[in-house]
Amino acid sequence: MVLGRDLLDNTLNLVPALIPLHKDIKEDSPEYKELEKKNQMIVDNKARAGSVTDAIEYFDQTRTLLDKLRAVQKQLREYIREGVTENLLEARQSELICAGILVLVCVVSPIIIALVKNAVNTIQVYARNLTEKARELQYEKELSDSLLYQMLPPSVAKQLKQTQQVPAEFFASVTVYFSDIVGFTAIAAVSTPYQVISFLNSVYKVFDERIECYDVYKIETIGDSYMVASGLPVRNGNKHATEIASMALELLEATAACRLPHRPDQTLCMRSGIHMGPCVAGIVGSKMPRYCLFGDTINTASRMESTGERECAVCCCRFV
């Protein structure tokens, strides 16, 4: 009886829904209370006279209690069946949901993979195009820098790109060279404009190639006039006079080898003027900036060139 009571109490702890039935058995049932008293008498084991009436009553009470316990057992079985059925239903629903998710993943995965692959290909194409554009941009930058360095001294051009302005600079000692082609006016008079431009271009291309071997900087060409300086914009100590003199001799030699395409028998002669002294140099203009020199040194070199004698074999430069 004690073991049954413990099992019944444990069942109530596991299935709280049976509490009303348990209350009906233990609290509201007089048979249970009578059985408790008689069970206690049995446990006490005191001597007493036998009674068939008490035995029959004990049997009936026990049978009634067992019937109530069977009702509890039946109710517990129903609760278990309902719980298992509900759990199975939830399991089936979860299985269906998982199966649906799996099917959805199987259907969507190829689409996602295709989209990702397409995105990766697009990114790769974009990266290649970007790399190519960067390479083209670098190439164009090098071309523009090369053109800028041909128009301006590299050191001045870099400073102009960084600060947008280059202040004028004084040079205590530089050497300036001027030259022009003797009889250029007469040559131009018997030549077409195209022939004049082609002729000057061929001559000055030779000059430009020759001066690359010297520490000089070509300032400008105006018509047939060719102007070069040494000692600026990068100072070279006292080497500027030697550099200009050596360059002048080589240009004179190069002139002797030049011929007019439309008048091959005519020999070219040139006048040259060189002067050494101080000057001021700086950038003039903003639309088309030029590196210009100012001072008496430049004026003197120009006058020496314009008043000098023609020469076709050796240099007639005068130094002042």
CYANA upper distance limits for C-alpha pairs under 8 A (distance plus 0.5 A):
  1 MET  CA      5 ARG  CA      6.68
  1 MET  CA     39 ASN  CA      8.28
  2 VAL  CA      6 ASP  CA      6.80
  3 LEU  CA      7 LEU  CA      6.69
  4 GLY  CA      8 LEU  CA      6.58
  5 ARG  CA      9 ASP  CA      6.70
  6 ASP  CA     10 ASN  CA      6.69
  7 LEU  CA     11 THR  CA      6.64
  8 LEU  CA     12 LEU  CA      6.91
  9 ASP  CA     13 ASN  CA      7.02
 10 ASN  CA     14 LEU  CA      6.95
 11 THR  CA     15 VAL  CA      6.44
 12 LEU  CA     16 PRO  CA      5.78
 12 LEU  CA     17 ALA  CA      8.11
 12 LEU  CA     18 LEU  CA      6.46
 12 LEU  CA     19 ILE  CA      6.65
 12 LEU  CA     22 HIS  CA      8.07
 15 VAL  CA     19 ILE  CA      8.46
 15 VAL  CA     76 LEU  CA      8.34
 18 LEU  CA     22 HIS  CA      6.66
 18 LEU  CA     72 VAL  CA      7.81
 18 LEU  CA     75 GLN  CA      8.30
 18 LEU  CA     76 LEU  CA      7.92
 19 ILE  CA     23 LYS  CA      6.50
 20 PRO  CA     24 ASP  CA      6.71
 21 LEU  CA     25 ILE  CA      6.80
 21 LEU  CA     72 VAL  CA      7.12
 22 HIS  CA     26 LYS  CA      6.66
 22 HIS  CA     72 VAL  CA      8.36
 23 LYS  CA     27 GLU  CA      5.76
 23 LYS  CA     28 ASP  CA      7.04
 24 ASP  CA     28 ASP  CA      5.34
 24 ASP  CA     29 SER  CA      6.51
 25 ILE  CA     29 SER  CA      5.68
 25 ILE  CA     32 TYR  CA      7.11
 25 ILE  CA     65 LEU  CA      7.96
 25 ILE  CA     68 LYS  CA      7.47
 26 LYS  CA     32 TYR  CA      6.45
 26 LYS  CA     33 LYS  CA      7.78
 27 GLU  CA     32 TYR  CA      8.47
 27 GLU  CA     33 LYS  CA      8.47
 29 SER  CA     33 LYS  CA      7.50
 30 PRO  CA     34 GLU  CA      6.73
 31 GLU  CA     35 LEU  CA      6.52
 31 GLU  CA     61 GLN  CA      5.86
 31 GLU  CA     62 THR  CA      8.30
 31 GLU  CA     64 THR  CA      7.98
 31 GLU  CA     65 LEU  CA      7.54
 32 TYR  CA     36 GLU  CA      6.61
 32 TYR  CA     61 GLN  CA      8.05
 32 TYR  CA     65 LEU  CA      7.28
 33 LYS  CA     37 LYS  CA      6.92
 34 GLU  CA     38 LYS  CA      6.75
 34 GLU  CA     61 GLN  CA      8.42
 35 LEU  CA     39 ASN  CA      6.34
 35 LEU  CA     58 TYR  CA      7.61
 35 LEU  CA     61 GLN  CA      7.43
 35 LEU  CA     62 THR  CA      7.75
 36 GLU  CA     40 GLN  CA      6.61
 37 LYS  CA     41 MET  CA      6.80
 38 LYS  CA     42 ILE  CA      6.71
 38 LYS  CA     58 TYR  CA      8.43
 39 ASN  CA     43 VAL  CA      6.62
 40 GLN  CA     44 ASP  CA      6.58
 41 MET  CA     45 ASN  CA      6.72
 41 MET  CA     46 LYS  CA      7.59
 42 ILE  CA     46 LYS  CA      8.09
 51 SER  CA     55 ALA  CA      6.84
 52 VAL  CA     56 ILE  CA      6.60
 53 THR  CA     57 GLU  CA      6.57
 54 ASP  CA     58 TYR  CA      6.45
 55 ALA  CA     59 PHE  CA      6.60
 56 ILE  CA     60 ASP  CA      6.65
 57 GLU  CA     61 GLN  CA      6.60
 58 TYR  CA     62 THR  CA      6.52
 59 PHE  CA     63 ARG  CA      6.58
 60 ASP  CA     64 THR  CA      6.61
 61 GLN  CA     65 LEU  CA      6.66
 62 THR  CA     66 LEU  CA      6.59
 63 ARG  CA     67 ASP  CA      6.65
 64 THR  CA     68 LYS  CA      6.88
 65 LEU  CA     69 LEU  CA      6.64
 66 LEU  CA     70 ARG  CA      6.50
 67 ASP  CA     71 ALA  CA      6.78
 68 LYS  CA     72 VAL  CA      6.81
 69 LEU  CA     73 GLN  CA      6.54
 70 ARG  CA     74 LYS  CA      6.49
 71 ALA  CA     75 GLN  CA      6.58
 72 VAL  CA     76 LEU  CA      6.46
 73 GLN  CA     77 ARG  CA      6.57
 74 LYS  CA     78 GLU  CA      6.79
 75 GLN  CA     79 TYR  CA      6.73
 76 LEU  CA     80 ILE  CA      6.64
 77 ARG  CA     81 ARG  CA      6.55
 78 GLU  CA     82 GLU  CA      6.50
 79 TYR  CA     83 GLY  CA      6.49
 80 ILE  CA     84 VAL  CA      6.51
 81 ARG  CA     85 THR  CA      6.48
 82 GLU  CA     86 GLU  CA      6.50
 83 GLY  CA     87 ASN  CA      6.56
 84 VAL  CA     88 LEU  CA      6.53
 85 THR  CA     89 LEU  CA      6.59
 86 GLU  CA     90 GLU  CA      6.66
 87 ASN  CA     91 ALA  CA      6.50
 88 LEU  CA     92 ARG  CA      6.58
 89 LEU  CA     93 GLN  CA      6.65
 90 GLU  CA     94 SER  CA      6.51
 91 ALA  CA     95 GLU  CA      6.49
 92 ARG  CA     96 LEU  CA      6.58
 93 GLN  CA     97 ILE  CA      6.60
 94 SER  CA     98 CYS  CA      6.52
 95 GLU  CA     99 ALA  CA      6.50
 96 LEU  CA    100 GLY  CA      6.52
 97 ILE  CA    101 ILE  CA      6.58
 98 CYS  CA    102 LEU  CA      6.52
 99 ALA  CA    103 VAL  CA      6.63
100 GLY  CA    104 LEU  CA      6.52
101 ILE  CA    105 VAL  CA      6.51
102 LEU  CA    106 CYS  CA      6.58
103 VAL  CA    107 VAL  CA      6.62
104 LEU  CA    108 VAL  CA      6.39
105 VAL  CA    109 SER  CA      5.99
106 CYS  CA    110 PRO  CA      7.78
107 VAL  CA    111 ILE  CA      7.91
108 VAL  CA    112 ILE  CA      6.61
109 SER  CA    113 ILE  CA      6.45
110 PRO  CA    114 ALA  CA      6.46
111 ILE  CA    115 LEU  CA      6.58
112 ILE  CA    116 VAL  CA      6.49
113 ILE  CA    117 LYS  CA      6.45
114 ALA  CA    118 ASN  CA      6.50
115 LEU  CA    119 ALA  CA      6.51
116 VAL  CA    120 VAL  CA      6.51
117 LYS  CA    121 ASN  CA      6.59
118 ASN  CA    122 THR  CA      6.54
119 ALA  CA    123 ILE  CA      6.56
120 VAL  CA    124 GLN  CA      6.56
121 ASN  CA    125 VAL  CA      6.56
122 THR  CA    126 TYR  CA      6.50
123 ILE  CA    127 ALA  CA      6.42
124 GLN  CA    128 ARG  CA      6.58
125 VAL  CA    129 ASN  CA      6.56
126 TYR  CA    130 LEU  CA      6.38
127 ALA  CA    131 THR  CA      6.48
128 ARG  CA    132 GLU  CA      6.55
129 ASN  CA    133 LYS  CA      6.46
130 LEU  CA    134 ALA  CA      6.46
131 THR  CA    135 ARG  CA      6.59
132 GLU  CA    136 GLU  CA      6.59
133 LYS  CA    137 LEU  CA      6.37
134 ALA  CA    138 GLN  CA      6.52
135 ARG  CA    139 TYR  CA      6.60
136 GLU  CA    140 GLU  CA      6.55
137 LEU  CA    141 LYS  CA      6.47
138 GLN  CA    142 GLU  CA      6.61
139 TYR  CA    143 LEU  CA      6.72
140 GLU  CA    144 SER  CA      6.55
141 LYS  CA    145 ASP  CA      6.43
142 GLU  CA    146 SER  CA      6.40
143 LEU  CA    147 LEU  CA      6.62
144 SER  CA    148 LEU  CA      6.49
145 ASP  CA    149 TYR  CA      6.45
146 SER  CA    150 GLN  CA      6.76
147 LEU  CA    151 MET  CA      6.92
148 LEU  CA    152 LEU  CA      6.46
148 LEU  CA    154 PRO  CA      8.42
148 LEU  CA    157 ALA  CA      7.32
149 TYR  CA    153 PRO  CA      6.15
149 TYR  CA    154 PRO  CA      5.50
149 TYR  CA    157 ALA  CA      6.95
151 MET  CA    290 ARG  CA      7.62
152 LEU  CA    156 VAL  CA      7.10
152 LEU  CA    157 ALA  CA      6.29
152 LEU  CA    290 ARG  CA      7.26
152 LEU  CA    291 TYR  CA      6.61
153 PRO  CA    157 ALA  CA      6.46
153 PRO  CA    217 TYR  CA      8.02
153 PRO  CA    233 PRO  CA      7.51
153 PRO  CA    291 TYR  CA      8.24
154 PRO  CA    158 LYS  CA      6.59
155 SER  CA    159 GLN  CA      6.85
155 SER  CA    233 PRO  CA      8.00
155 SER  CA    234 VAL  CA      8.45
156 VAL  CA    160 LEU  CA      6.51
156 VAL  CA    166 VAL  CA      7.64
156 VAL  CA    233 PRO  CA      8.02
157 ALA  CA    161 LYS  CA      6.64
158 LYS  CA    162 GLN  CA      6.78
159 GLN  CA    163 THR  CA      6.50
159 GLN  CA    164 GLN  CA      8.01
159 GLN  CA    165 GLN  CA      8.01
159 GLN  CA    166 VAL  CA      7.15
160 LEU  CA    164 GLN  CA      5.26
160 LEU  CA    165 GLN  CA      5.77
160 LEU  CA    166 VAL  CA      6.28
166 VAL  CA    282 GLY  CA      7.50
166 VAL  CA    283 ILE  CA      6.98
167 PRO  CA    282 GLY  CA      6.92
167 PRO  CA    283 ILE  CA      8.02
168 ALA  CA    280 VAL  CA      7.21
168 ALA  CA    281 ALA  CA      6.10
168 ALA  CA    282 GLY  CA      4.70
168 ALA  CA    283 ILE  CA      7.49
169 GLU  CA    280 VAL  CA      6.13
169 GLU  CA    281 ALA  CA      5.92
169 GLU  CA    282 GLY  CA      6.71
170 PHE  CA    278 PRO  CA      8.05
170 PHE  CA    279 CYS  CA      6.59
170 PHE  CA    280 VAL  CA      4.98
170 PHE  CA    281 ALA  CA      7.01
171 PHE  CA    232 LEU  CA      7.90
171 PHE  CA    278 PRO  CA      6.07
171 PHE  CA    279 CYS  CA      5.99
171 PHE  CA    280 VAL  CA      6.56
171 PHE  CA    281 ALA  CA      8.14
172 ALA  CA    277 GLY  CA      7.31
172 ALA  CA    278 PRO  CA      4.92
172 ALA  CA    279 CYS  CA      7.22
173 SER  CA    231 GLY  CA      7.65
173 SER  CA    276 MET  CA      7.18
173 SER  CA    277 GLY  CA      5.26
173 SER  CA    278 PRO  CA      5.14
173 SER  CA    279 CYS  CA      7.86
174 VAL  CA    229 ALA  CA      7.59
174 VAL  CA    230 SER  CA      6.40
174 VAL  CA    231 GLY  CA      5.37
174 VAL  CA    232 LEU  CA      7.36
174 VAL  CA    240 HIS  CA      6.79
174 VAL  CA    241 ALA  CA      8.08
174 VAL  CA    276 MET  CA      6.06
174 VAL  CA    277 GLY  CA      5.99
174 VAL  CA    278 PRO  CA      6.57
174 VAL  CA    279 CYS  CA      7.77
175 THR  CA    229 ALA  CA      6.14
175 THR  CA    230 SER  CA      5.90
175 THR  CA    231 GLY  CA      7.24
175 THR  CA    240 HIS  CA      6.29
175 THR  CA    241 ALA  CA      6.10
175 THR  CA    244 ILE  CA      7.34
175 THR  CA    274 ILE  CA      7.46
175 THR  CA    275 HIS  CA      6.23
175 THR  CA    276 MET  CA      4.72
175 THR  CA    277 GLY  CA      7.04
176 VAL  CA    227 MET  CA      7.93
176 VAL  CA    228 VAL  CA      6.50
176 VAL  CA    229 ALA  CA      4.91
176 VAL  CA    230 SER  CA      7.16
176 VAL  CA    244 ILE  CA      8.09
176 VAL  CA    274 ILE  CA      6.15
176 VAL  CA    275 HIS  CA      6.05
176 VAL  CA    276 MET  CA      6.79
176 VAL  CA    297 THR  CA      7.79
176 VAL  CA    298 ILE  CA      6.88
176 VAL  CA    301 ALA  CA      6.90
177 TYR  CA    226 TYR  CA      8.48
177 TYR  CA    227 MET  CA      6.14
177 TYR  CA    228 VAL  CA      5.54
177 TYR  CA    229 ALA  CA      6.43
177 TYR  CA    244 ILE  CA      7.39
177 TYR  CA    248 ALA  CA      8.37
177 TYR  CA    272 SER  CA      7.67
177 TYR  CA    273 GLY  CA      6.27
177 TYR  CA    274 ILE  CA      5.12
177 TYR  CA    275 HIS  CA      7.41
177 TYR  CA    301 ALA  CA      6.99
177 TYR  CA    302 SER  CA      8.50
178 PHE  CA    225 SER  CA      7.38
178 PHE  CA    226 TYR  CA      6.17
178 PHE  CA    227 MET  CA      5.21
178 PHE  CA    228 VAL  CA      7.14
178 PHE  CA    272 SER  CA      6.09
178 PHE  CA    273 GLY  CA      5.62
178 PHE  CA    274 ILE  CA      6.99
178 PHE  CA    301 ALA  CA      6.93
178 PHE  CA    302 SER  CA      6.47
178 PHE  CA    305 GLU  CA      6.51
179 SER  CA    225 SER  CA      6.09
179 SER  CA    226 TYR  CA      5.69
179 SER  CA    227 MET  CA      7.24
179 SER  CA    270 MET  CA      7.18
179 SER  CA    271 ARG  CA      5.93
179 SER  CA    272 SER  CA      4.74
179 SER  CA    273 GLY  CA      6.81
179 SER  CA    305 GLU  CA      6.64
180 ASP  CA    224 ASP  CA      5.76
180 ASP  CA    225 SER  CA      4.96
180 ASP  CA    226 TYR  CA      6.71
180 ASP  CA    270 MET  CA      6.07
180 ASP  CA    271 ARG  CA      6.10
180 ASP  CA    272 SER  CA      7.31
180 ASP  CA    305 GLU  CA      8.15
181 ILE  CA    224 ASP  CA      6.47
181 ILE  CA    225 SER  CA      7.86
181 ILE  CA    268 LEU  CA      7.59
181 ILE  CA    269 CYS  CA      6.51
181 ILE  CA    270 MET  CA      4.90
181 ILE  CA    271 ARG  CA      7.04
182 VAL  CA    268 LEU  CA      7.74
182 VAL  CA    269 CYS  CA      5.91
182 VAL  CA    270 MET  CA      5.50
182 VAL  CA    271 ARG  CA      7.02
182 VAL  CA    310 ARG  CA      7.01
183 GLY  CA    187 ILE  CA      6.75
184 PHE  CA    188 ALA  CA      6.52
184 PHE  CA    224 ASP  CA      7.59
185 THR  CA    189 ALA  CA      6.68
186 ALA  CA    190 VAL  CA      7.22
187 ILE  CA    191 SER  CA      6.81
188 ALA  CA    192 THR  CA      7.71
188 ALA  CA    193 PRO  CA      8.13
188 ALA  CA    196 VAL  CA      6.69
191 SER  CA    195 GLN  CA      6.43
191 SER  CA    196 VAL  CA      6.80
192 THR  CA    196 VAL  CA      6.78
193 PRO  CA    197 ILE  CA      6.74
194 TYR  CA    198 SER  CA      6.60
195 GLN  CA    199 PHE  CA      6.45
195 GLN  CA    262 HIS  CA      8.32
196 VAL  CA    200 LEU  CA      6.64
197 ILE  CA    201 ASN  CA      6.47
198 SER  CA    202 SER  CA      6.71
199 PHE  CA    203 VAL  CA      6.83
199 PHE  CA    260 LEU  CA      6.99
199 PHE  CA    261 PRO  CA      7.97
200 LEU  CA    204 TYR  CA      6.52
200 LEU  CA    224 ASP  CA      7.53
201 ASN  CA    205 LYS  CA      6.43
202 SER  CA    206 VAL  CA      7.00
203 VAL  CA    207 PHE  CA      6.92
203 VAL  CA    255 THR  CA      7.94
203 VAL  CA    258 CYS  CA      7.27
204 TYR  CA    208 ASP  CA      6.41
205 LYS  CA    209 GLU  CA      6.74
206 VAL  CA    210 ARG  CA      6.81
206 VAL  CA    254 ALA  CA      7.69
207 PHE  CA    211 ILE  CA      6.76
207 PHE  CA    251 LEU  CA      6.75
207 PHE  CA    254 ALA  CA      7.93
208 ASP  CA    212 GLU  CA      7.11
209 GLU  CA    213 CYS  CA      8.41
210 ARG  CA    247 MET  CA      8.17
210 ARG  CA    250 GLU  CA      7.81
210 ARG  CA    251 LEU  CA      7.61
211 ILE  CA    215 ASP  CA      8.49
211 ILE  CA    216 VAL  CA      7.47
211 ILE  CA    247 MET  CA      6.91
212 GLU  CA    216 VAL  CA      8.33
214 TYR  CA    243 GLU  CA      6.54
214 TYR  CA    244 ILE  CA      8.44
214 TYR  CA    247 MET  CA      7.33
215 ASP  CA    230 SER  CA      6.96
215 ASP  CA    231 GLY  CA      8.46
215 ASP  CA    240 HIS  CA      7.98
215 ASP  CA    243 GLU  CA      6.75
216 VAL  CA    228 VAL  CA      7.26
216 VAL  CA    229 ALA  CA      6.19
216 VAL  CA    230 SER  CA      4.89
216 VAL  CA    231 GLY  CA      7.72
216 VAL  CA    232 LEU  CA      8.38
216 VAL  CA    240 HIS  CA      8.13
216 VAL  CA    243 GLU  CA      7.50
216 VAL  CA    244 ILE  CA      7.60
217 TYR  CA    228 VAL  CA      6.23
217 TYR  CA    229 ALA  CA      5.90
217 TYR  CA    230 SER  CA      6.54
217 TYR  CA    232 LEU  CA      7.86
218 LYS  CA    227 MET  CA      6.72
218 LYS  CA    228 VAL  CA      4.88
218 LYS  CA    229 ALA  CA      6.92
219 ILE  CA    227 MET  CA      6.01
219 ILE  CA    228 VAL  CA      5.82
219 ILE  CA    229 ALA  CA      7.29
219 ILE  CA    291 TYR  CA      7.46
219 ILE  CA    292 CYS  CA      7.65
220 GLU  CA    226 TYR  CA      6.96
220 GLU  CA    227 MET  CA      6.01
220 GLU  CA    228 VAL  CA      7.84
221 THR  CA    225 SER  CA      6.01
221 THR  CA    226 TYR  CA      5.22
221 THR  CA    227 MET  CA      6.70
222 ILE  CA    226 TYR  CA      7.29
229 ALA  CA    244 ILE  CA      7.80
230 SER  CA    236 ASN  CA      8.48
230 SER  CA    240 HIS  CA      5.35
230 SER  CA    241 ALA  CA      7.92
230 SER  CA    243 GLU  CA      7.60
230 SER  CA    244 ILE  CA      7.06
231 GLY  CA    235 ARG  CA      5.08
231 GLY  CA    236 ASN  CA      5.76
231 GLY  CA    237 GLY  CA      7.64
231 GLY  CA    239 LYS  CA      8.07
231 GLY  CA    240 HIS  CA      5.67
232 LEU  CA    236 ASN  CA      8.24
233 PRO  CA    281 ALA  CA      8.41
236 ASN  CA    240 HIS  CA      7.04
239 LYS  CA    243 GLU  CA      6.66
240 HIS  CA    244 ILE  CA      6.67
241 ALA  CA    245 ALA  CA      6.62
241 ALA  CA    276 MET  CA      7.61
242 THR  CA    246 SER  CA      6.60
243 GLU  CA    247 MET  CA      6.58
244 ILE  CA    248 ALA  CA      6.52
244 ILE  CA    274 ILE  CA      8.45
245 ALA  CA    249 LEU  CA      6.97
246 SER  CA    250 GLU  CA      6.98
247 MET  CA    251 LEU  CA      6.67
248 ALA  CA    252 LEU  CA      6.66
248 ALA  CA    272 SER  CA      8.18
248 ALA  CA    315 CYS  CA      7.72
249 LEU  CA    253 GLU  CA      6.81
249 LEU  CA    314 VAL  CA      7.70
249 LEU  CA    315 CYS  CA      6.33
250 GLU  CA    254 ALA  CA      6.64
251 LEU  CA    255 THR  CA      6.60
252 LEU  CA    256 ALA  CA      7.07
252 LEU  CA    270 MET  CA      7.81
252 LEU  CA    312 CYS  CA      7.75
252 LEU  CA    313 ALA  CA      7.61
252 LEU  CA    314 VAL  CA      7.28
252 LEU  CA    315 CYS  CA      6.83
253 GLU  CA    257 ALA  CA      7.50
253 GLU  CA    313 ALA  CA      7.42
253 GLU  CA    314 VAL  CA      8.01
254 ALA  CA    258 CYS  CA      7.25
255 THR  CA    268 LEU  CA      6.95
255 THR  CA    269 CYS  CA      7.51
255 THR  CA    270 MET  CA      8.05
255 THR  CA    312 CYS  CA      8.25
256 ALA  CA    267 THR  CA      7.49
256 ALA  CA    268 LEU  CA      6.75
256 ALA  CA    269 CYS  CA      7.65
256 ALA  CA    312 CYS  CA      6.72
256 ALA  CA    313 ALA  CA      7.29
258 CYS  CA    267 THR  CA      8.21
258 CYS  CA    268 LEU  CA      7.31
259 ARG  CA    263 ARG  CA      7.89
259 ARG  CA    264 PRO  CA      5.99
259 ARG  CA    265 ASP  CA      8.11
259 ARG  CA    266 GLN  CA      7.36
259 ARG  CA    267 THR  CA      7.04
259 ARG  CA    268 LEU  CA      7.36
260 LEU  CA    264 PRO  CA      5.65
260 LEU  CA    265 ASP  CA      8.41
260 LEU  CA    266 GLN  CA      7.41
267 THR  CA    312 CYS  CA      8.31
268 LEU  CA    312 CYS  CA      7.30
269 CYS  CA    310 ARG  CA      6.69
269 CYS  CA    311 GLU  CA      5.99
269 CYS  CA    312 CYS  CA      5.06
270 MET  CA    310 ARG  CA      6.12
270 MET  CA    311 GLU  CA      6.22
270 MET  CA    312 CYS  CA      7.13
271 ARG  CA    305 GLU  CA      6.30
271 ARG  CA    306 SER  CA      7.82
271 ARG  CA    308 GLY  CA      6.54
271 ARG  CA    309 GLU  CA      6.67
271 ARG  CA    310 ARG  CA      5.57
271 ARG  CA    311 GLU  CA      6.86
271 ARG  CA    316 CYS  CA      7.90
271 ARG  CA    317 CYS  CA      8.50
272 SER  CA    304 MET  CA      7.95
272 SER  CA    305 GLU  CA      5.28
272 SER  CA    306 SER  CA      8.49
272 SER  CA    308 GLY  CA      7.40
272 SER  CA    315 CYS  CA      8.11
272 SER  CA    316 CYS  CA      7.37
272 SER  CA    317 CYS  CA      6.12
273 GLY  CA    301 ALA  CA      5.70
273 GLY  CA    302 SER  CA      6.89
273 GLY  CA    303 ARG  CA      8.02
273 GLY  CA    304 MET  CA      5.28
273 GLY  CA    305 GLU  CA      4.37
273 GLY  CA    306 SER  CA      8.15
273 GLY  CA    308 GLY  CA      7.59
273 GLY  CA    317 CYS  CA      5.96
273 GLY  CA    318 ARG  CA      6.99
274 ILE  CA    301 ALA  CA      5.54
274 ILE  CA    302 SER  CA      8.49
274 ILE  CA    304 MET  CA      7.55
274 ILE  CA    305 GLU  CA      7.95
274 ILE  CA    317 CYS  CA      6.75
274 ILE  CA    318 ARG  CA      6.82
274 ILE  CA    319 PHE  CA      6.52
274 ILE  CA    320 VAL  CA      8.49
275 HIS  CA    297 THR  CA      6.67
275 HIS  CA    298 ILE  CA      7.90
275 HIS  CA    300 THR  CA      7.04
275 HIS  CA    301 ALA  CA      5.32
275 HIS  CA    318 ARG  CA      8.30
275 HIS  CA    319 PHE  CA      6.28
275 HIS  CA    320 VAL  CA      6.41
276 MET  CA    297 THR  CA      6.78
276 MET  CA    319 PHE  CA      8.08
276 MET  CA    320 VAL  CA      7.54
277 GLY  CA    297 THR  CA      5.91
278 PRO  CA    295 GLY  CA      7.73
278 PRO  CA    296 ASP  CA      8.44
278 PRO  CA    297 THR  CA      6.84
279 CYS  CA    293 LEU  CA      7.16
279 CYS  CA    294 PHE  CA      6.26
279 CYS  CA    295 GLY  CA      5.44
279 CYS  CA    296 ASP  CA      7.83
279 CYS  CA    297 THR  CA      6.90
279 CYS  CA    298 ILE  CA      8.07
280 VAL  CA    293 LEU  CA      6.29
280 VAL  CA    294 PHE  CA      5.76
280 VAL  CA    295 GLY  CA      6.93
281 ALA  CA    291 TYR  CA      7.42
281 ALA  CA    292 CYS  CA      6.16
281 ALA  CA    293 LEU  CA      5.02
281 ALA  CA    294 PHE  CA      6.83
282 GLY  CA    291 TYR  CA      6.08
282 GLY  CA    292 CYS  CA      6.25
282 GLY  CA    293 LEU  CA      7.39
283 ILE  CA    289 PRO  CA      6.60
283 ILE  CA    290 ARG  CA      6.02
283 ILE  CA    291 TYR  CA      5.20
283 ILE  CA    292 CYS  CA      6.84
284 VAL  CA    289 PRO  CA      5.96
284 VAL  CA    290 ARG  CA      5.87
284 VAL  CA    291 TYR  CA      6.91
284 VAL  CA    292 CYS  CA      7.16
285 GLY  CA    289 PRO  CA      5.03
285 GLY  CA    290 ARG  CA      7.13
293 LEU  CA    298 ILE  CA      7.61
294 PHE  CA    298 ILE  CA      6.99
295 GLY  CA    299 ASN  CA      7.23
296 ASP  CA    300 THR  CA      6.41
297 THR  CA    301 ALA  CA      6.72
298 ILE  CA    302 SER  CA      6.68
299 ASN  CA    303 ARG  CA      6.71
300 THR  CA    304 MET  CA      6.62
301 ALA  CA    305 GLU  CA      6.78
302 SER  CA    306 SER  CA      6.74
303 ARG  CA    307 THR  CA      6.52
304 MET  CA    308 GLY  CA      6.18
304 MET  CA    318 ARG  CA      7.90
308 GLY  CA    316 CYS  CA      7.95
308 GLY  CA    317 CYS  CA      8.24
309 GLU  CA    316 CYS  CA      7.32
310 ARG  CA    316 CYS  CA      8.08
311 GLU  CA    315 CYS  CA      6.91
311 GLU  CA    316 CYS  CA      6.88
